[in-house]
Amino acid sequence: MQVRFLTPNDSDEYWRFRLEMLEGEPNAFSSSAEEHHSLDRNELHRRIGSVDAEQFIVGAFEGTRLFGAAGFHRDKGLKTRHKGRIWGVYVSPEKRGRGLARKILETLLRRASTISGLEQILLSVAATQTPALRLYQSLGFEPWGCEPRGLRNGDQYIDEHYMILRLK
């Protein structure tokens, strides 16, 4: 399994992978499969192809097939540039339990920690995602709040936990 940063050449595979994650774990993400279908593939290609070192996606590939990914972006505002955010963390079910999410996040955190002026990294995680919560805590993230009923999927509400990693 090769862990690396996505390039524009990966945009079609990432589109497929993101649909897999949104359909496979609909209660884990704030985006939906329906919204993903409306995403312009040219826009996705542009986002992945950004030369901005402050936003990127790390993926785990076997050949050309993507089995895990996590995204990062730094806040743009003058008063919020000290913060970055992790989003879209997912590993395909057949590859779980092998430490792949940890490898992806360690790669992401290594690169993010080199960004000048970045002081903290934030993420949110659905309360139903217990393994993810444990992983984030093991990487040094600390909980700082919980939004009750932060996500709604049909008639089901899911609390959303907020976590922070302070960079040294």
CNS distance restraints for C-alpha pairs under 8 A (distance, minus, plus):
assign (resid   1 and name CA) (resid  60 and name CA) 6.24 0.50 0.50
assign (resid   1 and name CA) (resid  61 and name CA) 5.55 0.50 0.50
assign (resid   1 and name CA) (resid  62 and name CA) 5.03 0.50 0.50
assign (resid   1 and name CA) (resid  63 and name CA) 7.98 0.50 0.50
assign (resid   2 and name CA) (resid  60 and name CA) 5.46 0.50 0.50
assign (resid   2 and name CA) (resid  61 and name CA) 5.10 0.50 0.50
assign (resid   2 and name CA) (resid  62 and name CA) 6.39 0.50 0.50
assign (resid   3 and name CA) (resid  58 and name CA) 6.98 0.50 0.50
assign (resid   3 and name CA) (resid  59 and name CA) 5.60 0.50 0.50
assign (resid   3 and name CA) (resid  60 and name CA) 4.31 0.50 0.50
assign (resid   3 and name CA) (resid  61 and name CA) 6.33 0.50 0.50
assign (resid   3 and name CA) (resid 103 and name CA) 7.41 0.50 0.50
assign (resid   3 and name CA) (resid 104 and name CA) 6.47 0.50 0.50
assign (resid   3 and name CA) (resid 107 and name CA) 7.84 0.50 0.50
assign (resid   4 and name CA) (resid  58 and name CA) 5.61 0.50 0.50
assign (resid   4 and name CA) (resid  59 and name CA) 5.56 0.50 0.50
assign (resid   4 and name CA) (resid  60 and name CA) 6.52 0.50 0.50
assign (resid   4 and name CA) (resid  61 and name CA) 7.89 0.50 0.50
assign (resid   4 and name CA) (resid 107 and name CA) 7.99 0.50 0.50
assign (resid   5 and name CA) (resid  56 and name CA) 7.04 0.50 0.50
assign (resid   5 and name CA) (resid  57 and name CA) 5.79 0.50 0.50
assign (resid   5 and name CA) (resid  58 and name CA) 4.42 0.50 0.50
assign (resid   5 and name CA) (resid  59 and name CA) 6.02 0.50 0.50
assign (resid   6 and name CA) (resid  10 and name CA) 5.99 0.50 0.50
assign (resid   6 and name CA) (resid  11 and name CA) 7.96 0.50 0.50
assign (resid   6 and name CA) (resid  48 and name CA) 6.62 0.50 0.50
assign (resid   6 and name CA) (resid  56 and name CA) 7.38 0.50 0.50
assign (resid   6 and name CA) (resid  57 and name CA) 5.69 0.50 0.50
assign (resid   6 and name CA) (resid  58 and name CA) 5.97 0.50 0.50
assign (resid   6 and name CA) (resid  59 and name CA) 6.29 0.50 0.50
assign (resid   7 and name CA) (resid  11 and name CA) 7.28 0.50 0.50
assign (resid   7 and name CA) (resid  48 and name CA) 5.89 0.50 0.50
assign (resid   7 and name CA) (resid  49 and name CA) 5.69 0.50 0.50
assign (resid   8 and name CA) (resid  45 and name CA) 5.53 0.50 0.50
assign (resid   8 and name CA) (resid  46 and name CA) 7.28 0.50 0.50
assign (resid   8 and name CA) (resid  48 and name CA) 5.38 0.50 0.50
assign (resid   8 and name CA) (resid  49 and name CA) 4.53 0.50 0.50
assign (resid  10 and name CA) (resid  14 and name CA) 5.98 0.50 0.50
assign (resid  10 and name CA) (resid  48 and name CA) 7.92 0.50 0.50
assign (resid  11 and name CA) (resid  15 and name CA) 6.05 0.50 0.50
assign (resid  11 and name CA) (resid  41 and name CA) 7.77 0.50 0.50
assign (resid  11 and name CA) (resid  44 and name CA) 6.52 0.50 0.50
assign (resid  11 and name CA) (resid  45 and name CA) 5.27 0.50 0.50
assign (resid  11 and name CA) (resid  48 and name CA) 6.61 0.50 0.50
assign (resid  12 and name CA) (resid  16 and name CA) 6.45 0.50 0.50
assign (resid  12 and name CA) (resid  41 and name CA) 7.73 0.50 0.50
assign (resid  12 and name CA) (resid  45 and name CA) 7.96 0.50 0.50
assign (resid  13 and name CA) (resid  17 and name CA) 6.12 0.50 0.50
assign (resid  13 and name CA) (resid  64 and name CA) 7.82 0.50 0.50
assign (resid  13 and name CA) (resid  65 and name CA) 6.88 0.50 0.50
assign (resid  13 and name CA) (resid  66 and name CA) 6.67 0.50 0.50
assign (resid  14 and name CA) (resid  18 and name CA) 5.89 0.50 0.50
assign (resid  14 and name CA) (resid  66 and name CA) 7.00 0.50 0.50
assign (resid  15 and name CA) (resid  19 and name CA) 6.33 0.50 0.50
assign (resid  15 and name CA) (resid  41 and name CA) 7.67 0.50 0.50
assign (resid  15 and name CA) (resid  44 and name CA) 7.75 0.50 0.50
assign (resid  16 and name CA) (resid  20 and name CA) 6.33 0.50 0.50
assign (resid  17 and name CA) (resid  21 and name CA) 6.32 0.50 0.50
assign (resid  17 and name CA) (resid  66 and name CA) 6.52 0.50 0.50
assign (resid  17 and name CA) (resid  67 and name CA) 7.43 0.50 0.50
assign (resid  18 and name CA) (resid  22 and name CA) 6.19 0.50 0.50
assign (resid  18 and name CA) (resid  36 and name CA) 7.85 0.50 0.50
assign (resid  19 and name CA) (resid  23 and name CA) 6.03 0.50 0.50
assign (resid  19 and name CA) (resid  33 and name CA) 5.92 0.50 0.50
assign (resid  19 and name CA) (resid  36 and name CA) 6.70 0.50 0.50
assign (resid  19 and name CA) (resid  37 and name CA) 7.93 0.50 0.50
assign (resid  20 and name CA) (resid  24 and name CA) 5.71 0.50 0.50
assign (resid  21 and name CA) (resid  25 and name CA) 5.78 0.50 0.50
assign (resid  21 and name CA) (resid  26 and name CA) 7.63 0.50 0.50
assign (resid  21 and name CA) (resid  90 and name CA) 6.57 0.50 0.50
assign (resid  21 and name CA) (resid  92 and name CA) 7.43 0.50 0.50
assign (resid  22 and name CA) (resid  26 and name CA) 5.19 0.50 0.50
assign (resid  22 and name CA) (resid  29 and name CA) 6.93 0.50 0.50
assign (resid  22 and name CA) (resid  31 and name CA) 7.22 0.50 0.50
assign (resid  22 and name CA) (resid  32 and name CA) 5.81 0.50 0.50
assign (resid  22 and name CA) (resid  33 and name CA) 5.17 0.50 0.50
assign (resid  23 and name CA) (resid  32 and name CA) 7.71 0.50 0.50
assign (resid  23 and name CA) (resid  33 and name CA) 5.84 0.50 0.50
assign (resid  25 and name CA) (resid  29 and name CA) 7.34 0.50 0.50
assign (resid  26 and name CA) (resid  32 and name CA) 6.75 0.50 0.50
assign (resid  26 and name CA) (resid  33 and name CA) 7.81 0.50 0.50
assign (resid  26 and name CA) (resid 153 and name CA) 7.40 0.50 0.50
assign (resid  27 and name CA) (resid 126 and name CA) 7.38 0.50 0.50
assign (resid  27 and name CA) (resid 128 and name CA) 7.86 0.50 0.50
assign (resid  27 and name CA) (resid 151 and name CA) 7.60 0.50 0.50
assign (resid  27 and name CA) (resid 152 and name CA) 7.82 0.50 0.50
assign (resid  27 and name CA) (resid 153 and name CA) 6.40 0.50 0.50
assign (resid  27 and name CA) (resid 158 and name CA) 7.20 0.50 0.50
assign (resid  28 and name CA) (resid 125 and name CA) 7.19 0.50 0.50
assign (resid  28 and name CA) (resid 126 and name CA) 5.40 0.50 0.50
assign (resid  28 and name CA) (resid 128 and name CA) 7.35 0.50 0.50
assign (resid  28 and name CA) (resid 129 and name CA) 6.94 0.50 0.50
assign (resid  29 and name CA) (resid  88 and name CA) 7.31 0.50 0.50
assign (resid  29 and name CA) (resid 126 and name CA) 7.41 0.50 0.50
assign (resid  30 and name CA) (resid 151 and name CA) 6.51 0.50 0.50
assign (resid  31 and name CA) (resid  35 and name CA) 6.63 0.50 0.50
assign (resid  31 and name CA) (resid  36 and name CA) 7.42 0.50 0.50
assign (resid  32 and name CA) (resid  36 and name CA) 6.30 0.50 0.50
assign (resid  33 and name CA) (resid  37 and name CA) 6.33 0.50 0.50
assign (resid  34 and name CA) (resid  38 and name CA) 6.92 0.50 0.50
assign (resid  35 and name CA) (resid  39 and name CA) 6.74 0.50 0.50
assign (resid  39 and name CA) (resid  43 and name CA) 7.35 0.50 0.50
assign (resid  39 and name CA) (resid  44 and name CA) 7.32 0.50 0.50
assign (resid  40 and name CA) (resid  44 and name CA) 6.50 0.50 0.50
assign (resid  41 and name CA) (resid  45 and name CA) 6.08 0.50 0.50
assign (resid  42 and name CA) (resid  46 and name CA) 6.16 0.50 0.50
assign (resid  43 and name CA) (resid  47 and name CA) 6.20 0.50 0.50
assign (resid  44 and name CA) (resid  48 and name CA) 6.19 0.50 0.50
assign (resid  45 and name CA) (resid  49 and name CA) 5.96 0.50 0.50
assign (resid  46 and name CA) (resid  50 and name CA) 6.13 0.50 0.50
assign (resid  48 and name CA) (resid  56 and name CA) 7.02 0.50 0.50
assign (resid  48 and name CA) (resid  57 and name CA) 7.35 0.50 0.50
assign (resid  50 and name CA) (resid  55 and name CA) 7.77 0.50 0.50
assign (resid  50 and name CA) (resid  56 and name CA) 7.94 0.50 0.50
assign (resid  52 and name CA) (resid  56 and name CA) 7.77 0.50 0.50
assign (resid  54 and name CA) (resid  72 and name CA) 7.61 0.50 0.50
assign (resid  54 and name CA) (resid  73 and name CA) 5.72 0.50 0.50
assign (resid  54 and name CA) (resid  74 and name CA) 5.47 0.50 0.50
assign (resid  54 and name CA) (resid 112 and name CA) 7.51 0.50 0.50
assign (resid  54 and name CA) (resid 115 and name CA) 7.13 0.50 0.50
assign (resid  55 and name CA) (resid  71 and name CA) 7.56 0.50 0.50
assign (resid  55 and name CA) (resid  72 and name CA) 5.33 0.50 0.50
assign (resid  55 and name CA) (resid  73 and name CA) 4.09 0.50 0.50
assign (resid  55 and name CA) (resid  74 and name CA) 6.30 0.50 0.50
assign (resid  56 and name CA) (resid  71 and name CA) 5.84 0.50 0.50
assign (resid  56 and name CA) (resid  72 and name CA) 5.43 0.50 0.50
assign (resid  56 and name CA) (resid  73 and name CA) 6.62 0.50 0.50
assign (resid  57 and name CA) (resid  69 and name CA) 6.77 0.50 0.50
assign (resid  57 and name CA) (resid  70 and name CA) 5.66 0.50 0.50
assign (resid  57 and name CA) (resid  71 and name CA) 4.20 0.50 0.50
assign (resid  57 and name CA) (resid  72 and name CA) 6.24 0.50 0.50
assign (resid  57 and name CA) (resid 108 and name CA) 7.90 0.50 0.50
assign (resid  58 and name CA) (resid  69 and name CA) 5.44 0.50 0.50
assign (resid  58 and name CA) (resid  70 and name CA) 5.47 0.50 0.50
assign (resid  58 and name CA) (resid  71 and name CA) 6.32 0.50 0.50
assign (resid  58 and name CA) (resid 104 and name CA) 6.21 0.50 0.50
assign (resid  58 and name CA) (resid 105 and name CA) 7.96 0.50 0.50
assign (resid  58 and name CA) (resid 107 and name CA) 7.32 0.50 0.50
assign (resid  58 and name CA) (resid 108 and name CA) 6.32 0.50 0.50
assign (resid  59 and name CA) (resid  66 and name CA) 6.58 0.50 0.50
assign (resid  59 and name CA) (resid  67 and name CA) 7.46 0.50 0.50
assign (resid  59 and name CA) (resid  68 and name CA) 5.51 0.50 0.50
assign (resid  59 and name CA) (resid  69 and name CA) 4.20 0.50 0.50
assign (resid  59 and name CA) (resid  70 and name CA) 6.71 0.50 0.50
assign (resid  59 and name CA) (resid 104 and name CA) 6.65 0.50 0.50
assign (resid  60 and name CA) (resid  66 and name CA) 5.78 0.50 0.50
assign (resid  60 and name CA) (resid  67 and name CA) 5.65 0.50 0.50
assign (resid  60 and name CA) (resid  68 and name CA) 4.96 0.50 0.50
assign (resid  60 and name CA) (resid  69 and name CA) 6.24 0.50 0.50
assign (resid  60 and name CA) (resid 100 and name CA) 7.52 0.50 0.50
assign (resid  60 and name CA) (resid 104 and name CA) 6.92 0.50 0.50
assign (resid  61 and name CA) (resid  65 and name CA) 5.43 0.50 0.50
assign (resid  61 and name CA) (resid  66 and name CA) 4.54 0.50 0.50
assign (resid  61 and name CA) (resid  67 and name CA) 5.92 0.50 0.50
assign (resid  61 and name CA) (resid  68 and name CA) 7.38 0.50 0.50
assign (resid  62 and name CA) (resid  66 and name CA) 6.61 0.50 0.50
assign (resid  62 and name CA) (resid  67 and name CA) 7.31 0.50 0.50
assign (resid  67 and name CA) (resid  91 and name CA) 5.76 0.50 0.50
assign (resid  67 and name CA) (resid  92 and name CA) 5.28 0.50 0.50
assign (resid  67 and name CA) (resid  95 and name CA) 6.98 0.50 0.50
assign (resid  68 and name CA) (resid  89 and name CA) 7.57 0.50 0.50
assign (resid  68 and name CA) (resid  90 and name CA) 5.50 0.50 0.50
assign (resid  68 and name CA) (resid  91 and name CA) 4.07 0.50 0.50
assign (resid  68 and name CA) (resid  92 and name CA) 6.16 0.50 0.50
assign (resid  68 and name CA) (resid 100 and name CA) 7.26 0.50 0.50
assign (resid  68 and name CA) (resid 101 and name CA) 6.96 0.50 0.50
assign (resid  68 and name CA) (resid 104 and name CA) 7.58 0.50 0.50
assign (resid  69 and name CA) (resid  88 and name CA) 7.15 0.50 0.50
assign (resid  69 and name CA) (resid  89 and name CA) 5.69 0.50 0.50
assign (resid  69 and name CA) (resid  90 and name CA) 5.67 0.50 0.50
assign (resid  69 and name CA) (resid  91 and name CA) 6.64 0.50 0.50
assign (resid  69 and name CA) (resid 101 and name CA) 7.72 0.50 0.50
assign (resid  69 and name CA) (resid 104 and name CA) 6.69 0.50 0.50
assign (resid  70 and name CA) (resid  86 and name CA) 6.93 0.50 0.50
assign (resid  70 and name CA) (resid  87 and name CA) 6.13 0.50 0.50
assign (resid  70 and name CA) (resid  88 and name CA) 5.26 0.50 0.50
assign (resid  70 and name CA) (resid  89 and name CA) 4.25 0.50 0.50
assign (resid  70 and name CA) (resid  90 and name CA) 6.68 0.50 0.50
assign (resid  70 and name CA) (resid 104 and name CA) 6.86 0.50 0.50
assign (resid  70 and name CA) (resid 105 and name CA) 6.99 0.50 0.50
assign (resid  70 and name CA) (resid 108 and name CA) 7.64 0.50 0.50
assign (resid  71 and name CA) (resid  86 and name CA) 5.59 0.50 0.50
assign (resid  71 and name CA) (resid  87 and name CA) 5.04 0.50 0.50
assign (resid  71 and name CA) (resid  88 and name CA) 5.82 0.50 0.50
assign (resid  71 and name CA) (resid  89 and name CA) 6.94 0.50 0.50
assign (resid  71 and name CA) (resid 108 and name CA) 7.93 0.50 0.50
assign (resid  72 and name CA) (resid  84 and name CA) 6.99 0.50 0.50
assign (resid  72 and name CA) (resid  85 and name CA) 5.55 0.50 0.50
assign (resid  72 and name CA) (resid  86 and name CA) 4.57 0.50 0.50
assign (resid  72 and name CA) (resid  87 and name CA) 6.18 0.50 0.50
assign (resid  72 and name CA) (resid 108 and name CA) 7.38 0.50 0.50
assign (resid  72 and name CA) (resid 112 and name CA) 7.93 0.50 0.50
assign (resid  73 and name CA) (resid  84 and name CA) 5.60 0.50 0.50
assign (resid  73 and name CA) (resid  85 and name CA) 5.47 0.50 0.50
assign (resid  73 and name CA) (resid  86 and name CA) 6.83 0.50 0.50
assign (resid  74 and name CA) (resid  81 and name CA) 6.52 0.50 0.50
assign (resid  74 and name CA) (resid  82 and name CA) 7.88 0.50 0.50
assign (resid  74 and name CA) (resid  83 and name CA) 6.08 0.50 0.50
assign (resid  74 and name CA) (resid  84 and name CA) 4.03 0.50 0.50
assign (resid  74 and name CA) (resid  85 and name CA) 6.25 0.50 0.50
assign (resid  74 and name CA) (resid 118 and name CA) 7.93 0.50 0.50
assign (resid  75 and name CA) (resid  80 and name CA) 5.79 0.50 0.50
assign (resid  75 and name CA) (resid  81 and name CA) 4.95 0.50 0.50
assign (resid  75 and name CA) (resid  82 and name CA) 7.39 0.50 0.50
assign (resid  75 and name CA) (resid  83 and name CA) 5.78 0.50 0.50
assign (resid  75 and name CA) (resid  84 and name CA) 5.65 0.50 0.50
assign (resid  75 and name CA) (resid  85 and name CA) 7.53 0.50 0.50
assign (resid  76 and name CA) (resid  80 and name CA) 6.74 0.50 0.50
assign (resid  76 and name CA) (resid  81 and name CA) 5.50 0.50 0.50
assign (resid  77 and name CA) (resid  81 and name CA) 5.62 0.50 0.50
assign (resid  81 and name CA) (resid 117 and name CA) 7.49 0.50 0.50
assign (resid  81 and name CA) (resid 118 and name CA) 6.90 0.50 0.50
assign (resid  82 and name CA) (resid 117 and name CA) 5.79 0.50 0.50
assign (resid  82 and name CA) (resid 118 and name CA) 4.49 0.50 0.50
assign (resid  82 and name CA) (resid 119 and name CA) 5.11 0.50 0.50
assign (resid  82 and name CA) (resid 120 and name CA) 6.52 0.50 0.50
assign (resid  83 and name CA) (resid 118 and name CA) 5.87 0.50 0.50
assign (resid  83 and name CA) (resid 119 and name CA) 6.12 0.50 0.50
assign (resid  83 and name CA) (resid 120 and name CA) 5.08 0.50 0.50
assign (resid  83 and name CA) (resid 121 and name CA) 5.71 0.50 0.50
assign (resid  83 and name CA) (resid 122 and name CA) 7.19 0.50 0.50
assign (resid  84 and name CA) (resid 118 and name CA) 6.96 0.50 0.50
assign (resid  84 and name CA) (resid 120 and name CA) 6.35 0.50 0.50
assign (resid  84 and name CA) (resid 121 and name CA) 4.65 0.50 0.50
assign (resid  84 and name CA) (resid 122 and name CA) 6.18 0.50 0.50
assign (resid  85 and name CA) (resid 121 and name CA) 5.38 0.50 0.50
assign (resid  85 and name CA) (resid 122 and name CA) 4.76 0.50 0.50
assign (resid  85 and name CA) (resid 123 and name CA) 5.67 0.50 0.50
assign (resid  86 and name CA) (resid 121 and name CA) 7.12 0.50 0.50
assign (resid  86 and name CA) (resid 122 and name CA) 6.35 0.50 0.50
assign (resid  86 and name CA) (resid 123 and name CA) 5.23 0.50 0.50
assign (resid  87 and name CA) (resid 123 and name CA) 6.65 0.50 0.50
assign (resid  87 and name CA) (resid 124 and name CA) 7.81 0.50 0.50
assign (resid  89 and name CA) (resid 101 and name CA) 7.69 0.50 0.50
assign (resid  90 and name CA) (resid 101 and name CA) 7.34 0.50 0.50
assign (resid  91 and name CA) (resid  95 and name CA) 6.58 0.50 0.50
assign (resid  91 and name CA) (resid  96 and name CA) 6.21 0.50 0.50
assign (resid  91 and name CA) (resid 100 and name CA) 7.35 0.50 0.50
assign (resid  91 and name CA) (resid 101 and name CA) 6.49 0.50 0.50
assign (resid  92 and name CA) (resid  96 and name CA) 6.55 0.50 0.50
assign (resid  95 and name CA) (resid 100 and name CA) 7.44 0.50 0.50
assign (resid  96 and name CA) (resid 100 and name CA) 7.00 0.50 0.50
assign (resid  96 and name CA) (resid 101 and name CA) 7.97 0.50 0.50
assign (resid  99 and name CA) (resid 103 and name CA) 6.39 0.50 0.50
assign (resid 100 and name CA) (resid 104 and name CA) 6.23 0.50 0.50
assign (resid 101 and name CA) (resid 105 and name CA) 6.08 0.50 0.50
assign (resid 102 and name CA) (resid 106 and name CA) 5.94 0.50 0.50
assign (resid 102 and name CA) (resid 135 and name CA) 7.17 0.50 0.50
assign (resid 103 and name CA) (resid 107 and name CA) 6.18 0.50 0.50
assign (resid 104 and name CA) (resid 108 and name CA) 6.24 0.50 0.50
assign (resid 105 and name CA) (resid 109 and name CA) 5.94 0.50 0.50
assign (resid 106 and name CA) (resid 110 and name CA) 6.05 0.50 0.50
assign (resid 107 and name CA) (resid 111 and name CA) 6.48 0.50 0.50
assign (resid 108 and name CA) (resid 112 and name CA) 6.11 0.50 0.50
assign (resid 109 and name CA) (resid 113 and name CA) 5.87 0.50 0.50
assign (resid 110 and name CA) (resid 114 and name CA) 6.90 0.50 0.50
assign (resid 111 and name CA) (resid 115 and name CA) 7.28 0.50 0.50
assign (resid 112 and name CA) (resid 118 and name CA) 7.76 0.50 0.50
assign (resid 113 and name CA) (resid 118 and name CA) 7.13 0.50 0.50
assign (resid 113 and name CA) (resid 167 and name CA) 6.94 0.50 0.50
assign (resid 118 and name CA) (resid 167 and name CA) 7.58 0.50 0.50
assign (resid 119 and name CA) (resid 166 and name CA) 6.08 0.50 0.50
assign (resid 119 and name CA) (resid 167 and name CA) 5.20 0.50 0.50
assign (resid 119 and name CA) (resid 168 and name CA) 7.43 0.50 0.50
assign (resid 120 and name CA) (resid 164 and name CA) 6.71 0.50 0.50
assign (resid 120 and name CA) (resid 165 and name CA) 5.53 0.50 0.50
assign (resid 120 and name CA) (resid 166 and name CA) 4.40 0.50 0.50
assign (resid 120 and name CA) (resid 167 and name CA) 5.43 0.50 0.50
assign (resid 121 and name CA) (resid 164 and name CA) 5.66 0.50 0.50
assign (resid 121 and name CA) (resid 165 and name CA) 5.12 0.50 0.50
assign (resid 121 and name CA) (resid 166 and name CA) 6.54 0.50 0.50
assign (resid 121 and name CA) (resid 167 and name CA) 7.59 0.50 0.50
assign (resid 122 and name CA) (resid 162 and name CA) 7.30 0.50 0.50
assign (resid 122 and name CA) (resid 163 and name CA) 5.74 0.50 0.50
assign (resid 122 and name CA) (resid 164 and name CA) 4.59 0.50 0.50
assign (resid 122 and name CA) (resid 165 and name CA) 6.49 0.50 0.50
assign (resid 123 and name CA) (resid 162 and name CA) 5.94 0.50 0.50
assign (resid 123 and name CA) (resid 163 and name CA) 5.44 0.50 0.50
assign (resid 123 and name CA) (resid 164 and name CA) 6.63 0.50 0.50
assign (resid 124 and name CA) (resid 160 and name CA) 6.39 0.50 0.50
assign (resid 124 and name CA) (resid 161 and name CA) 5.46 0.50 0.50
assign (resid 124 and name CA) (resid 162 and name CA) 4.45 0.50 0.50
assign (resid 124 and name CA) (resid 163 and name CA) 6.13 0.50 0.50
assign (resid 125 and name CA) (resid 129 and name CA) 6.86 0.50 0.50
assign (resid 125 and name CA) (resid 132 and name CA) 7.47 0.50 0.50
assign (resid 125 and name CA) (resid 133 and name CA) 7.03 0.50 0.50
assign (resid 125 and name CA) (resid 160 and name CA) 5.61 0.50 0.50
assign (resid 125 and name CA) (resid 161 and name CA) 5.25 0.50 0.50
assign (resid 125 and name CA) (resid 162 and name CA) 6.57 0.50 0.50
assign (resid 126 and name CA) (resid 151 and name CA) 7.91 0.50 0.50
assign (resid 126 and name CA) (resid 158 and name CA) 6.46 0.50 0.50
assign (resid 126 and name CA) (resid 159 and name CA) 6.01 0.50 0.50
assign (resid 126 and name CA) (resid 160 and name CA) 4.52 0.50 0.50
assign (resid 126 and name CA) (resid 161 and name CA) 6.14 0.50 0.50
assign (resid 127 and name CA) (resid 133 and name CA) 7.96 0.50 0.50
assign (resid 127 and name CA) (resid 158 and name CA) 6.59 0.50 0.50
assign (resid 127 and name CA) (resid 159 and name CA) 5.40 0.50 0.50
assign (resid 127 and name CA) (resid 160 and name CA) 5.59 0.50 0.50
assign (resid 127 and name CA) (resid 161 and name CA) 6.21 0.50 0.50
assign (resid 128 and name CA) (resid 158 and name CA) 7.27 0.50 0.50
assign (resid 128 and name CA) (resid 159 and name CA) 7.97 0.50 0.50
assign (resid 129 and name CA) (resid 133 and name CA) 6.38 0.50 0.50
assign (resid 130 and name CA) (resid 134 and name CA) 6.33 0.50 0.50
assign (resid 131 and name CA) (resid 135 and name CA) 6.20 0.50 0.50
assign (resid 132 and name CA) (resid 136 and name CA) 6.14 0.50 0.50
assign (resid 133 and name CA) (resid 137 and name CA) 6.25 0.50 0.50
assign (resid 134 and name CA) (resid 138 and name CA) 6.16 0.50 0.50
assign (resid 135 and name CA) (resid 139 and name CA) 6.39 0.50 0.50
assign (resid 136 and name CA) (resid 140 and name CA) 6.60 0.50 0.50
assign (resid 136 and name CA) (resid 141 and name CA) 5.40 0.50 0.50
assign (resid 136 and name CA) (resid 142 and name CA) 7.99 0.50 0.50
assign (resid 137 and name CA) (resid 141 and name CA) 4.78 0.50 0.50
assign (resid 137 and name CA) (resid 142 and name CA) 6.15 0.50 0.50
assign (resid 140 and name CA) (resid 165 and name CA) 6.11 0.50 0.50
assign (resid 141 and name CA) (resid 163 and name CA) 5.81 0.50 0.50
assign (resid 141 and name CA) (resid 164 and name CA) 5.10 0.50 0.50
assign (resid 141 and name CA) (resid 165 and name CA) 4.49 0.50 0.50
assign (resid 141 and name CA) (resid 166 and name CA) 7.82 0.50 0.50
assign (resid 142 and name CA) (resid 163 and name CA) 5.21 0.50 0.50
assign (resid 142 and name CA) (resid 164 and name CA) 5.32 0.50 0.50
assign (resid 142 and name CA) (resid 165 and name CA) 6.42 0.50 0.50
assign (resid 143 and name CA) (resid 161 and name CA) 7.03 0.50 0.50
assign (resid 143 and name CA) (resid 162 and name CA) 5.79 0.50 0.50
assign (resid 143 and name CA) (resid 163 and name CA) 4.23 0.50 0.50
assign (resid 143 and name CA) (resid 164 and name CA) 6.43 0.50 0.50
assign (resid 144 and name CA) (resid 161 and name CA) 7.87 0.50 0.50
assign (resid 144 and name CA) (resid 162 and name CA) 5.76 0.50 0.50
assign (resid 144 and name CA) (resid 163 and name CA) 5.51 0.50 0.50
assign (resid 144 and name CA) (resid 164 and name CA) 6.85 0.50 0.50
assign (resid 145 and name CA) (resid 161 and name CA) 6.00 0.50 0.50
assign (resid 145 and name CA) (resid 162 and name CA) 5.20 0.50 0.50
assign (resid 145 and name CA) (resid 163 and name CA) 7.21 0.50 0.50
assign (resid 146 and name CA) (resid 159 and name CA) 6.80 0.50 0.50
assign (resid 146 and name CA) (resid 160 and name CA) 5.62 0.50 0.50
assign (resid 146 and name CA) (resid 161 and name CA) 4.37 0.50 0.50
assign (resid 146 and name CA) (resid 162 and name CA) 5.88 0.50 0.50
assign (resid 147 and name CA) (resid 159 and name CA) 5.70 0.50 0.50
assign (resid 147 and name CA) (resid 160 and name CA) 5.16 0.50 0.50
assign (resid 147 and name CA) (resid 161 and name CA) 6.38 0.50 0.50
assign (resid 147 and name CA) (resid 162 and name CA) 7.87 0.50 0.50
assign (resid 148 and name CA) (resid 158 and name CA) 7.18 0.50 0.50
assign (resid 148 and name CA) (resid 159 and name CA) 4.48 0.50 0.50
assign (resid 148 and name CA) (resid 160 and name CA) 6.51 0.50 0.50
assign (resid 149 and name CA) (resid 157 and name CA) 4.98 0.50 0.50
assign (resid 149 and name CA) (resid 158 and name CA) 4.95 0.50 0.50
assign (resid 149 and name CA) (resid 159 and name CA) 4.53 0.50 0.50
assign (resid 149 and name CA) (resid 160 and name CA) 7.04 0.50 0.50
assign (resid 150 and name CA) (resid 157 and name CA) 7.21 0.50 0.50
assign (resid 150 and name CA) (resid 158 and name CA) 6.06 0.50 0.50
assign (resid 150 and name CA) (resid 159 and name CA) 5.12 0.50 0.50
assign (resid 150 and name CA) (resid 160 and name CA) 5.22 0.50 0.50
assign (resid 151 and name CA) (resid 157 and name CA) 5.73 0.50 0.50
assign (resid 151 and name CA) (resid 158 and name CA) 5.09 0.50 0.50
assign (resid 151 and name CA) (resid 159 and name CA) 6.52 0.50 0.50
assign (resid 151 and name CA) (resid 160 and name CA) 6.88 0.50 0.50
assign (resid 152 and name CA) (resid 156 and name CA) 5.65 0.50 0.50
assign (resid 152 and name CA) (resid 157 and name CA) 4.50 0.50 0.50
assign (resid 152 and name CA) (resid 158 and name CA) 6.25 0.50 0.50
assign (resid 153 and name CA) (resid 157 and name CA) 6.46 0.50 0.50
